[in-house]
């Protein structure tokens, strides 16, 4: 699938995309120590994962992911709130690209299934 250079087409593709396509876009990098264990550099963000904020005013804060909004490409982390003018506290939206997964919820077998190793292909010699 070719990507368009036109911003309008890119935005249209994002807003009209299906939920399983948006889920793939909502992925975050994995911490180096966990990367060796999982064998993956990035994983799809899921509720129950422990994440650390890398950018923004909440940089350095850590907590469990309480909600993932695939439509708006954002993540909510526990104890990351801001006060409204009327005094109510609401959770802060954070983009998955601005966090790093510190500890993944490994209960889901499909999420971390082993990749099947492919047999090396025999090279054909040109004569």
N, C-alpha and C positions, 0 to 999 in steps of 0.2 A: 504494500500500500504506500503510495507516494504521499509525502507530506506537502501541503501547500505553503507557499510563502506569504499568502494573503492572511493578515490577522483575523479578518472577519470569518474566513473559512475555518481557521483554527479554533476560534471561539465557538462557532456553530457546531463543529465536530465534538467539542467538549460538552456543550450543553445538551446535545442530542444523543450522546453516547449512552449505552446500556450500563446497568449497574455492575455487571461482572467486568466490564471494560474499565469502569471508573475505579473498581477495587484494585486492579493491577497498577493503576497510576498512583494509588495511595500507598506507596511503599516508602520505607525509611532505611537508612544505613544501619548496619549492625556493629556493635562495639568489637574491637579487635580480638579480645579474649573469647568472646562468644562466636565470632566469625570462624575460628578454627574448629570449634565444637560442632557448629551447624553446617559448615561447609558452604555458606552463602554469604555474599557481601551485602545484599539488601533483602528484606522480607516485607511482605504485605503486613501493614499495621493491623492489629487486632486488639479487642478489649482484653484486659488481663496482662498485657505486656508491660514491663517496666521500662520507662523512657526517661531520657535526660534532655533538657532543652539546651540547644547549642547557640541559638541566636535570639536576639530581641531583649526586651526589658526583663524577662524571666530567665535569662541565661544562667545555667548552672543548677537550676531547680530540677528535682527528680521526683517521680511518682508513677503510680499505676495509671494506665490509660482506662478511663471510665466510659468513653463514648467515641465512636468514629463516625464522621459524617462524610460518606463517599460522594454525595452530590455536591457538597461545598469544599471537598478536599481538605478536611480539617480534622484535628484530633483534640480531645479534651482530656486533660490530666488532672488527677485528684489534687486538691489543695492548691490549685492554680486559679484563683478567682480575682475579680476586680469589682470595685464598688461602683454602683450607679449613683446618680444624683440624689435619689430618694433613700439611699442607704442600703438597698438590696444588693446582695452579692450574687454575681453571675459568673459562670465558668468562662475562661479565656480560650478562644480558638487559636490553635497553633497548626501551622502547615507541617505535614509529615517530613518535608525536606529539611526542616529546622530542628528536628529532634534526632536522637540516636537511640536505638534499642539496646538497653543494658541487659535485660533479662527477658527472654521470650517465654510465652505460655506454651509449653510443649505437649499439652494434652491432646491436641488435634493431630491425628496420625497422617491425614492427607496433607497437612501443611508442610511437614518435614519428611515426606517419603523419600527413600533413597533413589538416586538417579541410576537408571540401568546403564551399565558401562557398555559402550558400543565396541564391537570387535573392529580392530583396525582394518581398513579397506586395503586390498591388494592394489598396488599401482600397476597400471598397464604401461608397458614399454612401447615407445614409438619406434617403428623400424623404417 
